[in-house]
Amino acid sequence: MFVVATAGHVDHGKSRLVHALTGMEPDRWEEERRRGLTIDLGFAWTTLPSGADVAFVDVPGHQRFLGNMLAGLGAAPVVMFIVAADQGWQAQSDDHRDAIAALGIDRGVIVITRSDLAPDDRITQTITDTLTGLSSTGLATAPVVITSAATATGLDDLRAALDTVLAEGPSPSPSAPTRLWVDRSFTIGGSGTVVTGTLSAGTIHTGDRLELSTAHRTRTVTVRGLQSEGHPRNEIGPTRRTAVNLRGVHTDDVARGDVLLTPDDWRHTAIVDIARVSGDDFTSVPEYLVVHIGTSAQPARLRPFDADHARLYLDHALPLIVRDRMVLRDPGTRIVGGARILDADPPDLRRRGDGTRRATQLASMQSVPSVEAEVSRRGVVRVDHLRRLGLIGTDDTSDDPPPESVRAIGGWWADATALDDWARRLRTAVDATHRDDPLSPGLSRASVPTLLGIPDDAELVDAVIAQSGVDHQNAHLTARERIANLGPAEDAVAALERRLAADPFAAPEADDLAALGLGDRELAAAERARRLLRLGAGVVLAPTAPALAMRTLVTLEQPFTTSAARRALHTTRRVVIPLLEHLDARGWTRRIDAGHREVIR
């Protein structure tokens, strides 16, 4: 199905044209039919000659119902812009033109109605005025069809033009996250709450659990049933007029402007940075506005940065992404312009001059921000957050590779320059730790996120450590080229090194270590510097002792006893047992039984 909204001045024949095309009366209220005036949104559908289903959203044309009109246009991808031949371009033609420009609608058909009431020259003038009026919009080159609902003139031409326009449009993704703006809610006896809207992307299935986002809360609801064109469906994809029967919500708790969402796929925000796409300069519009997004209309405050860029503070948070379009209306009925969201997660403005600097940043984004710029601004950001902001593809099947200046780290994208800077700062901090306290075990790994101001995520921290070139052992970080000097313990360690060089297996006794002033902290620092090796039971040897022992043990008759190893190494049982256990752990020797081992060749 395709969805087409009407647009045009009041009493120019929009509803009558829809009725002539579909055979259905779009005006739903008795008052509308009695007065011959569309007040709220109407809906009808038909099948075009190509076989394509098309649903029409008929909007009111009267100025008093401008909000209802914007709710109908907000989610519509295609429009029939209608001007009566006998009346020509009128005041609300301007309003609807401004709404189309603000929303960026660039597909549609220009329909001249009531041709039976106007002579040829008047029709020609109406066409000229209409094309002039729409020249600054996406409908500037739209096809023009002359019709009369009363005589059925041009209806076949209009159907053919719609077929062509709809066939040329992009195909929305059925696997994209769902965002269904609610334009109507009501109760059906025995079924409960039903909401309707235009499903522009994604797919909804019976039984799905969705999030219903309202002005006051977000709750989980279940899809009890689906309908489209009056027929029940098990699933509905884009683009379709959709009726969703919900379980878990009362009719009074849902209204136009609320949103049905796929869970966890959307980020709600009440602060966005925007670019002007039509209408008045931001510096000249009222500070307090009504903002129309989708079917939502809510108060907002505008903080202009310059004529074309501003920050918008919404009354309550909405699920918004980059590129979303909105209509800005003054508190009365005048449309002051349109805007496009450039940043749905903008930075705080805290210092004097931040507004001016932000205007420059937004201007550099042009039509949409680049992923590189946004990752650079944040330093590092989760990929799913970028997706929720609309900065990368929202299609579940997409697998977006990072730009050249961005590094993928697990579920994160990190700016390569920022990653280099964090690595440099980490290496500097590790070196400073060694320099300030030579006996320190190194910089605590747990301190890295706070030190660098990065998220406390294991994958991210590991990537920075790897980039820095430091060692990571026992929850501490040390430089691979450690500072050799052990500060106050240097002389004692050097003396012990000389002693072990002369007699490699003559491990010092506890009294000897105490006399040298070497306690656990000093010995641990020397071991981290790879200058000593500590084995069990307080045995301290040179790091070369295991290799030296193997040179001797390999000459013994295999298997050998512990006593044979002790005699060959000229050492004591206190030393040889933990030394042999160390060799076993390395896989250089193998214990056969309580008294025998062999060298593994």
Order of alpha helices (4+ residues) and beta strands (2+ residues): beta-alpha-alpha-beta-beta-alpha-beta-alpha-beta-alpha-beta-alpha-beta-beta-beta-beta-beta-beta-beta-beta-beta-beta-beta-beta-beta-beta-beta-beta-alpha-alpha-beta-alpha-beta-beta-alpha-beta-alpha-alpha-beta-beta-alpha-alpha-alpha-beta-beta-alpha-beta-alpha-alpha-beta-beta
